[in-house]
Amino acid sequence: MEEPNYRKLIVWQKAHNNALLLIEILNDCLIKFSRLIGQCMSAATSIGANIAEGNSGYTVKEKRRYFKIALNSSYELDNWLQVFKQSKIINCNTNRICQVEQQNVEVIKILSKLISSL
């Protein structure tokens, strides 16, 4: 079977790697914050899922809609990262959260350009 096209997109690769890194980072968080962690993971995994779905051969209008959903989820993820960084909910080196944050900013930039070019 041939690899699906969306996996070749750099924006999907960055979003996917971010989701995997967040799973690793958030795995050891306190259970009392599980709702916040769940919302953060939902936003992070939604980005790649919507990029994949939007790239799967829909019309330009549909592709733009899915990419906009992915962009909105990227902004939501940025919000959660700010909450986690500033509240110290996550007991890990902030550099790892900053790494996710920087990658997410790149995803936001790429998605914004993709949407405006459609």
DRENTORKOL-3810 file (N, C-alpha, C; in nm, 4 decimals):
REM DRENTORKOL-3810
@n.u->0.0838; n.v->-0.1185; n.w->0.0000; ca.u->0.0000; ca.v->0.0000; ca.w->0.0000; c.u->0.0884; c.v->0.1249; c.w->0.0000
@n.u->0.0500; n.v->0.2209; n.w->-0.0794; ca.u->0.1250; ca.v->0.3456; ca.w->-0.0885; c.u->0.0951; c.v->0.4332; c.w->0.0334
@n.u->0.1972; n.v->0.5054; n.w->0.0778; ca.u->0.1818; ca.v->0.5963; ca.w->0.1917; c.u->0.0815; c.v->0.7061; c.w->0.1572
@n.u->-0.0132; n.v->0.7353; n.w->0.2493; ca.u->-0.1090; ca.v->0.8441; ca.w->0.2236; c.u->-0.0366; c.v->0.9779; c.w->0.2034
@n.u->-0.0902; n.v->1.0600; n.w->0.1136; ca.u->-0.0295; ca.v->1.1887; ca.w->0.0786; c.u->-0.0064; c.v->1.2817; c.w->0.1968
@n.u->-0.1005; n.v->1.2858; n.w->0.2908; ca.u->-0.0874; ca.v->1.3806; ca.w->0.4012; c.u->0.0397; c.v->1.3582; c.w->0.4824
@n.u->0.0903; n.v->1.2358; n.w->0.4869; ca.u->0.2117; ca.v->1.2081; ca.w->0.5651; c.u->0.3353; c.v->1.2762; c.w->0.5076
@n.u->0.3264; n.v->1.3173; n.w->0.3837; ca.u->0.4388; ca.v->1.3862; ca.w->0.3190; c.u->0.4398; c.v->1.5360; c.w->0.3506
@n.u->0.3306; n.v->1.5869; n.w->0.4039; ca.u->0.3209; ca.v->1.7291; ca.w->0.4353; c.u->0.4034; c.v->1.7630; c.w->0.5597
@n.u->0.4906; n.v->1.8595; n.w->0.5482; ca.u->0.5734; ca.v->1.9012; ca.w->0.6616; c.u->0.4868; c.v->1.9475; c.w->0.7777
@n.u->0.3786; n.v->2.0176; n.w->0.7468; ca.u->0.2916; ca.v->2.0679; ca.w->0.8531; c.u->0.2296; c.v->1.9513; c.w->0.9311
@n.u->0.1919; n.v->1.8443; n.w->0.8624; ca.u->0.1384; ca.v->1.7281; ca.w->0.9325; c.u->0.2482; c.v->1.6624; c.w->1.0169
@n.u->0.3678; n.v->1.6491; n.w->0.9616; ca.u->0.4788; ca.v->1.5871; ca.w->1.0344; c.u->0.5086; c.v->1.6627; c.w->1.1635
@n.u->0.5095; n.v->1.7958; n.w->1.1565; ca.u->0.5361; ca.v->1.8775; ca.w->1.2751; c.u->0.4241; c.v->1.8600; c.w->1.3785
@n.u->0.2993; n.v->1.8644; n.w->1.3327; ca.u->0.1851; ca.v->1.8477; ca.w->1.4229; c.u->0.1862; c.v->1.7088; c.w->1.4867
@n.u->0.2165; n.v->1.6078; n.w->1.4070; ca.u->0.2214; ca.v->1.4701; ca.w->1.4562; c.u->0.3323; c.v->1.4535; c.w->1.5612
@n.u->0.4501; n.v->1.5056; n.w->1.5314; ca.u->0.5609; ca.v->1.4966; ca.w->1.6271; c.u->0.5288; c.v->1.5711; c.w->1.7562
@n.u->0.4602; n.v->1.6832; n.w->1.7451; ca.u->0.4191; ca.v->1.7572; ca.w->1.8641; c.u->0.3249; c.v->1.6748; c.w->1.9505
@n.u->0.2286; n.v->1.6098; n.w->1.8877; ca.u->0.1346; ca.v->1.5264; ca.w->1.9626; c.u->0.2085; c.v->1.4144; c.w->2.0357
@n.u->0.3039; n.v->1.3511; n.w->1.9677; ca.u->0.3806; ca.v->1.2432; ca.w->2.0310; c.u->0.4642; c.v->1.2943; c.w->2.1480
@n.u->0.5261; n.v->1.4095; n.w->2.1308; ca.u->0.6063; ca.v->1.4677; ca.w->2.2386; c.u->0.5180; c.v->1.5055; c.w->2.3565
@n.u->0.4013; n.v->1.5601; n.w->2.3298; ca.u->0.3102; ca.v->1.5956; ca.w->2.4387; c.u->0.2624; c.v->1.4732; c.w->2.5145
@n.u->0.2360; n.v->1.3657; n.w->2.4440; ca.u->0.1964; ca.v->1.2415; ca.w->2.5117; c.u->0.3057; c.v->1.2011; c.w->2.6099
@n.u->0.4289; n.v->1.2085; n.w->2.5651; ca.u->0.5424; ca.v->1.1738; ca.w->2.6510; c.u->0.5526; c.v->1.2683; c.w->2.7712
@n.u->0.5388; n.v->1.3986; n.w->2.7473; ca.u->0.5515; ca.v->1.4987; ca.w->2.8534; c.u->0.4377; c.v->1.4861; c.w->2.9544
@n.u->0.3149; n.v->1.4719; n.w->2.9047; ca.u->0.1972; ca.v->1.4753; ca.w->2.9918; c.u->0.1690; c.v->1.3423; c.w->3.0598
@n.u->0.2384; n.v->1.2390; n.w->3.0207; ca.u->0.2170; ca.v->1.1066; ca.w->3.0771; c.u->0.2356; c.v->1.1038; c.w->3.2288
@n.u->0.3250; n.v->1.1836; n.w->3.2814; ca.u->0.3554; ca.v->1.1790; ca.w->3.4243; c.u->0.2891; c.v->1.2903; c.w->3.5057
@n.u->0.1919; n.v->1.3576; n.w->3.4480; ca.u->0.1273; ca.v->1.4683; ca.w->3.5190; c.u->0.0324; c.v->1.4166; c.w->3.6261
@n.u->0.0035; n.v->1.5047; n.w->3.7194; ca.u->-0.0848; ca.v->1.4693; ca.w->3.8298; c.u->-0.2266; c.v->1.4424; c.w->3.7802
@n.u->-0.2894; n.v->1.3408; n.w->3.8367; ca.u->-0.4235; ca.v->1.2999; ca.w->3.7952; c.u->-0.5265; c.v->1.4103; c.w->3.8195
@n.u->-0.5032; n.v->1.4968; n.w->3.9176; ca.u->-0.6023; ca.v->1.6012; ca.w->3.9472; c.u->-0.6150; c.v->1.7023; c.w->3.8327
@n.u->-0.5210; n.v->1.7027; n.w->3.7403; ca.u->-0.5276; ca.v->1.7922; ca.w->3.6254; c.u->-0.5662; c.v->1.7177; c.w->3.4981
@n.u->-0.6241; n.v->1.6002; n.w->3.5118; ca.u->-0.6516; ca.v->1.5163; ca.w->3.3949; c.u->-0.7466; c.v->1.5824; c.w->3.2956
@n.u->-0.8391; n.v->1.6648; n.w->3.3416; ca.u->-0.9319; ca.v->1.7320; ca.w->3.2491; c.u->-0.8562; c.v->1.8318; c.w->3.1616
@n.u->-0.7672; n.v->1.9107; n.w->3.2221; ca.u->-0.6874; ca.v->2.0064; ca.w->3.1455; c.u->-0.5955; c.v->1.9341; c.w->3.0477
@n.u->-0.5352; n.v->1.8279; n.w->3.0962; ca.u->-0.4442; ca.v->1.7503; ca.w->3.0125; c.u->-0.5203; c.v->1.6887; c.w->2.8948
@n.u->-0.6402; n.v->1.6395; n.w->2.9227; ca.u->-0.7239; ca.v->1.5824; ca.w->2.8166; c.u->-0.7590; c.v->1.6847; c.w->2.7104
@n.u->-0.7913; n.v->1.8065; n.w->2.7527; ca.u->-0.8250; ca.v->1.9113; ca.w->2.6566; c.u->-0.7025; c.v->1.9500; c.w->2.5740
@n.u->-0.5877; n.v->1.9555; n.w->2.6374; ca.u->-0.4637; ca.v->1.9875; ca.w->2.5662; c.u->-0.4336; c.v->1.8795; c.w->2.4630
@n.u->-0.4460; n.v->1.7548; n.w->2.5019; ca.u->-0.4180; ca.v->1.6446; ca.w->2.4092; c.u->-0.5202; c.v->1.6402; c.w->2.2966
@n.u->-0.6439; n.v->1.6741; n.w->2.3286; ca.u->-0.7466; ca.v->1.6778; ca.w->2.2258; c.u->-0.7126; c.v->1.7821; c.w->2.1196
@n.u->-0.6696; n.v->1.8989; n.w->2.1634; ca.u->-0.6299; ca.v->2.0042; ca.w->2.0686; c.u->-0.5090; c.v->1.9595; c.w->1.9873
@n.u->-0.4090; n.v->1.9036; n.w->2.0543; ca.u->-0.2850; ca.v->1.8635; ca.w->1.9862; c.u->-0.3096; c.v->1.7551; c.w->1.8816
@n.u->-0.3921; n.v->1.6574; n.w->1.9136; ca.u->-0.4163; ca.v->1.5481; ca.w->1.8188; c.u->-0.5150; c.v->1.5889; c.w->1.7094
@n.u->-0.5981; n.v->1.6873; n.w->1.7369; ca.u->-0.6925; ca.v->1.7372; ca.w->1.6372; c.u->-0.6219; c.v->1.8048; c.w->1.5205
@n.u->-0.5083; n.v->1.8661; n.w->1.5467; ca.u->-0.4355; ca.v->1.9393; ca.w->1.4419; c.u->-0.3983; c.v->1.8442; c.w->1.3277
@n.u->-0.3249; n.v->1.7407; n.w->1.3595; ca.u->-0.2826; ca.v->1.6444; ca.w->1.2575; c.u->-0.3996; c.v->1.5716; c.w->1.1933
@n.u->-0.5002; n.v->1.5387; n.w->1.2735; ca.u->-0.6164; ca.v->1.4676; ca.w->1.2196; c.u->-0.6896; c.v->1.5520; c.w->1.1155
@n.u->-0.7050; n.v->1.6804; n.w->1.1425; ca.u->-0.7751; ca.v->1.7671; ca.w->1.0471; c.u->-0.6916; c.v->1.7977; c.w->0.9238
@n.u->-0.5607; n.v->1.8047; n.w->0.9412; ca.u->-0.4736; ca.v->1.8208; ca.w->0.8237; c.u->-0.4870; c.v->1.6968; c.w->0.7350
@n.u->-0.4827; n.v->1.5795; n.w->0.7948; ca.u->-0.4947; ca.v->1.4549; ca.w->0.7189; c.u->-0.6294; c.v->1.4476; c.w->0.6482
@n.u->-0.7354; n.v->1.4775; n.w->0.7208; ca.u->-0.8689; ca.v->1.4682; ca.w->0.6617; c.u->-0.8885; c.v->1.5719; c.w->0.5510
@n.u->-0.8410; n.v->1.6923; n.w->0.5744; ca.u->-0.8557; ca.v->1.7975; ca.w->0.4739; c.u->-0.7750; c.v->1.7728; c.w->0.3488
@n.u->-0.6661; n.v->1.7014; n.w->0.3614; ca.u->-0.5786; ca.v->1.6761; ca.w->0.2469; c.u->-0.6202; c.v->1.5516; c.w->0.1675
@n.u->-0.7274; n.v->1.4883; n.w->0.2081; ca.u->-0.7624; ca.v->1.3590; ca.w->0.1483; c.u->-0.8480; c.v->1.3671; c.w->0.0228
@n.u->-0.8410; n.v->1.4781; n.w->-0.0480; ca.u->-0.9067; ca.v->1.4828; ca.w->-0.1775; c.u->-1.0388; c.v->1.5562; c.w->-0.1798
@n.u->-1.0679; n.v->1.6314; n.w->-0.0776; ca.u->-1.1895; ca.v->1.7107; ca.w->-0.0777; c.u->-1.1766; c.v->1.8283; c.w->-0.1744
@n.u->-1.2835; n.v->1.8996; n.w->-0.1923; ca.u->-1.2791; ca.v->2.0212; ca.w->-0.2729; c.u->-1.1922; c.v->2.1240; c.w->-0.2010
@n.u->-1.1566; n.v->2.2299; n.w->-0.2708; ca.u->-1.0755; ca.v->2.3361; ca.w->-0.2101; c.u->-1.1483; c.v->2.3947; c.w->-0.0895
@n.u->-1.2794; n.v->2.4109; n.w->-0.1031; ca.u->-1.3599; ca.v->2.4661; ca.w->0.0080; c.u->-1.3520; c.v->2.3758; c.w->0.1316
@n.u->-1.3653; n.v->2.2463; n.w->0.1097; ca.u->-1.3567; ca.v->2.1504; ca.w->0.2208; c.u->-1.2159; c.v->2.1470; c.w->0.2798
@n.u->-1.1157; n.v->2.1476; n.w->0.1932; ca.u->-0.9766; ca.v->2.1466; ca.w->0.2405; c.u->-0.9512; c.v->2.2689; c.w->0.3285
@n.u->-0.9961; n.v->2.3850; n.w->0.2834; ca.u->-0.9785; ca.v->2.5090; ca.w->0.3606; c.u->-1.0485; c.v->2.4967; c.w->0.4962
@n.u->-1.1672; n.v->2.4402; n.w->0.4964; ca.u->-1.2434; ca.v->2.4249; ca.w->0.6222; c.u->-1.1669; c.v->2.3383; c.w->0.7224
@n.u->-1.1151; n.v->2.2248; n.w->0.6768; ca.u->-1.0403; ca.v->2.1365; ca.w->0.7668; c.u->-0.9097; c.v->2.2007; c.w->0.8131
@n.u->-0.8428; n.v->2.2709; n.w->0.7239; ca.u->-0.7189; ca.v->2.3385; ca.w->0.7621; c.u->-0.7470; c.v->2.4504; c.w->0.8629
@n.u->-0.8621; n.v->2.5169; n.w->0.8500; ca.u->-0.8990; ca.v->2.6201; ca.w->0.9478; c.u->-0.9274; c.v->2.5582; c.w->1.0845
@n.u->-0.9904; n.v->2.4423; n.w->1.0852; ca.u->-1.0132; ca.v->2.3710; ca.w->1.2117; c.u->-0.8787; c.v->2.3359; c.w->1.2749
@n.u->-0.7851; n.v->2.2876; n.w->1.1931; ca.u->-0.6509; ca.v->2.2549; ca.w->1.2430; c.u->-0.5831; c.v->2.3800; c.w->1.2980
@n.u->-0.5985; n.v->2.4923; n.w->1.2289; ca.u->-0.5400; ca.v->2.6184; ca.w->1.2753; c.u->-0.6009; c.v->2.6603; c.w->1.4087
@n.u->-0.7324; n.v->2.6502; n.w->1.4202; ca.u->-0.7977; ca.v->2.6845; ca.w->1.5470; c.u->-0.7485; c.v->2.5946; c.w->1.6601
@n.u->-0.7300; n.v->2.4673; n.w->1.6318; ca.u->-0.6776; ca.v->2.3752; ca.w->1.7334; c.u->-0.5332; c.v->2.4108; c.w->1.7701
@n.u->-0.4574; n.v->2.4612; n.w->1.6733; ca.u->-0.3198; ca.v->2.5048; ca.w->1.7021; c.u->-0.3192; c.v->2.6219; c.w->1.7997
@n.u->-0.4117; n.v->2.7141; n.w->1.7795; ca.u->-0.4226; ca.v->2.8264; ca.w->1.8731; c.u->-0.4693; c.v->2.7791; c.w->2.0106
@n.u->-0.5604; n.v->2.6838; n.w->2.0127; ca.u->-0.6037; ca.v->2.6280; ca.w->2.1410; c.u->-0.4864; c.v->2.5600; c.w->2.2120
@n.u->-0.4075; n.v->2.4839; n.w->2.1362; ca.u->-0.2902; ca.v->2.4192; ca.w->2.1947; c.u->-0.1951; c.v->2.5239; c.w->2.2525
@n.u->-0.1741; n.v->2.6331; n.w->2.1794; ca.u->-0.0867; ca.v->2.7383; ca.w->2.2303; c.u->-0.1371; c.v->2.7899; c.w->2.3646
@n.u->-0.2669; n.v->2.8076; n.w->2.3767; ca.u->-0.3241; ca.v->2.8509; ca.w->2.5036; c.u->-0.2919; c.v->2.7527; c.w->2.6157
@n.u->-0.3139; n.v->2.6243; n.w->2.5909; ca.u->-0.2861; ca.v->2.5234; ca.w->2.6945; c.u->-0.1380; c.v->2.5209; c.w->2.7316
@n.u->-0.0512; n.v->2.5375; n.w->2.6349; ca.u->0.0917; ca.v->2.5396; ca.w->2.6651; c.u->0.1272; c.v->2.6572; c.w->2.7552
@n.u->0.0627; n.v->2.7723; n.w->2.7324; ca.u->0.0871; ca.v->2.8890; ca.w->2.8187; c.u->0.0384; c.v->2.8608; c.w->2.9601
@n.u->-0.0779; n.v->2.7978; n.w->2.9719; ca.u->-0.1315; ca.v->2.7623; ca.w->3.1043; c.u->-0.0355; c.v->2.6683; c.w->3.1756
@n.u->0.0103; n.v->2.5661; n.w->3.1061; ca.u->0.0991; ca.v->2.4688; ca.w->3.1684; c.u->0.2333; c.v->2.5307; c.w->3.2073
@n.u->0.2871; n.v->2.6139; n.w->3.1207; ca.u->0.4160; ca.v->2.6779; ca.w->3.1512; c.u->0.4057; c.v->2.7699; c.w->3.2729
@n.u->0.3016; n.v->2.8495; n.w->3.2772; ca.u->0.2912; ca.v->2.9507; ca.w->3.3811; c.u->0.2387; c.v->2.8968; c.w->3.5142
@n.u->0.1663; n.v->2.7864; n.w->3.5106; ca.u->0.1110; ca.v->2.7306; ca.w->3.6348; c.u->0.2019; c.v->2.6244; c.w->3.6954
@n.u->0.2977; n.v->2.5776; n.w->3.6199; ca.u->0.3903; ca.v->2.4725; ca.w->3.6642; c.u->0.3173; c.v->2.3399; c.w->3.6944
@n.u->0.2063; n.v->2.3161; n.w->3.6222; ca.u->0.1326; ca.v->2.1902; ca.w->3.6368; c.u->0.2197; c.v->2.0727; c.w->3.5952
@n.u->0.3006; n.v->2.0953; n.w->3.4943; ca.u->0.3825; ca.v->1.9882; ca.w->3.4399; c.u->0.5166; c.v->1.9864; c.w->3.5121
@n.u->0.5464; n.v->1.8737; n.w->3.5709; ca.u->0.6719; ca.v->1.8582; ca.w->3.6448; c.u->0.7825; c.v->1.8093; c.w->3.5523
@n.u->0.8241; n.v->1.8954; n.w->3.4634; ca.u->0.9331; ca.v->1.8588; ca.w->3.3733; c.u->1.0057; c.v->1.9854; c.w->3.3337
@n.u->1.1105; n.v->1.9670; n.w->3.2652; ca.u->1.1894; ca.v->2.0791; ca.w->3.2165; c.u->1.1042; c.v->2.1623; c.w->3.1202
@n.u->1.0945; n.v->2.2914; n.w->3.1462; ca.u->1.0134; ca.v->2.3784; ca.w->3.0605; c.u->1.0668; c.v->2.3834; c.w->2.9191
@n.u->1.1892; n.v->2.3458; n.w->2.8980; ca.u->1.2451; ca.v->2.3449; ca.w->2.7623; c.u->1.1657; c.v->2.2534; c.w->2.6700
@n.u->1.1145; n.v->2.1442; n.w->2.7237; ca.u->1.0369; ca.v->2.0514; ca.w->2.6417; c.u->0.9042; c.v->2.1141; c.w->2.6005
@n.u->0.8420; n.v->2.1858; n.w->2.6907; ca.u->0.7178; ca.v->2.2558; ca.w->2.6568; c.u->0.7486; c.v->2.3665; c.w->2.5560
@n.u->0.8595; n.v->2.4354; n.w->2.5745; ca.u->0.8996; ca.v->2.5406; ca.w->2.4798; c.u->0.9252; c.v->2.4826; c.w->2.3415
@n.u->0.9779; n.v->2.3619; n.w->2.3366; ca.u->1.0016; ca.v->2.2949; ca.w->2.2084; c.u->0.8686; c.v->2.2699; c.w->2.1370
@n.u->0.7692; n.v->2.2221; n.w->2.2107; ca.u->0.6371; ca.v->2.1994; ca.w->2.1537; c.u->0.5780; c.v->2.3331; c.w->2.1093
@n.u->0.5951; n.v->2.4341; n.w->2.1927; ca.u->0.5429; ca.v->2.5671; ca.w->2.1614; c.u->0.6032; c.v->2.6210; c.w->2.0305
@n.u->0.7338; n.v->2.6097; n.w->2.0152; ca.u->0.8000; ca.v->2.6589; ca.w->1.8936; c.u->0.7527; c.v->2.5830; c.w->1.7698
@n.u->0.7417; n.v->2.4515; n.w->1.7819; ca.u->0.6920; ca.v->2.3713; ca.w->1.6693; c.u->0.5489; c.v->2.4105; c.w->1.6353
@n.u->0.4689; n.v->2.4361; n.w->1.7388; ca.u->0.3299; ca.v->2.4728; ca.w->1.7162; c.u->0.3190; c.v->2.6084; c.w->1.6463
@n.u->0.4062; n.v->2.7018; n.w->1.6818; ca.u->0.4077; ca.v->2.8317; ca.w->1.6135; c.u->0.4400; c.v->2.8116; c.w->1.4647
@n.u->0.5314; n.v->2.7204; n.w->1.4350; ca.u->0.5623; ca.v->2.6898; ca.w->1.2954; c.u->0.4405; c.v->2.6304; c.w->1.2245
@n.u->0.3691; n.v->2.5426; n.w->1.2934; ca.u->0.2474; ca.v->2.4839; ca.w->1.2364; c.u->0.1459; c.v->2.5940; c.w->1.2064
@n.u->0.1293; n.v->2.6883; n.w->1.2989; ca.u->0.0365; ca.v->2.7996; ca.w->1.2797; c.u->0.0750; c.v->2.8803; c.w->1.1552
@n.u->0.2025; n.v->2.9097; n.w->1.1413; ca.u->0.2485; ca.v->2.9872; ca.w->1.0252; c.u->0.2232; c.v->2.9131; c.w->0.8947
@n.u->0.2562; n.v->2.7843; n.w->0.8923; ca.u->0.2384; ca.v->2.7056; ca.w->0.7700; c.u->0.0901; c.v->2.6944; c.w->0.7347
@n.u->0.0079; n.v->2.6628; n.w->0.8347; ca.u->-0.1352; ca.v->2.6501; ca.w->0.8082; c.u->-0.1940; c.v->2.7823; c.w->0.7596
@n.u->-0.1524; n.v->2.8927; n.w->0.8191; ca.u->-0.2026; ca.v->3.0244; ca.w->0.7768; c.u->-0.1698; c.v->3.0500; c.w->0.6298
@n.u->-0.0477; n.v->3.0158; n.w->0.5903; ca.u->-0.0077; ca.v->3.0340; ca.w->0.4501; c.u->-0.0848; c.v->2.9391; c.w->0.3579
@n.u->-0.1015; n.v->2.8143; n.w->0.4014; ca.u->-0.1761; ca.v->2.7184; ca.w->0.3197; c.u->-0.3197; c.v->2.7653; c.w->0.2986
@n.u->-0.3825; n.v->2.8116; n.w->0.4048; ca.u->-0.5214; ca.v->2.8557; ca.w->0.3961; c.u->-0.5347; c.v->2.9754; c.w->0.3033
@n.u->-0.4431; n.v->3.0714; n.w->0.3174; ca.u->-0.4528; ca.v->3.1907; ca.w->0.2325; c.u->-0.4203; c.v->3.1603; c.w->0.0861
@n.u->-0.3466; n.v->3.0520; n.w->0.0608; ca.u->-0.3128; ca.v->3.0176; ca.w->-0.0777; c.u->-0.4211; c.v->2.9356; c.w->-0.1457
@n.u->-0.5172; n.v->2.8859; n.w->-0.0693; ca.u->-0.6240; ca.v->2.8034; ca.w->-0.1292; c.u->-0.7321; c.v->2.8897; c.w->-0.1926
END
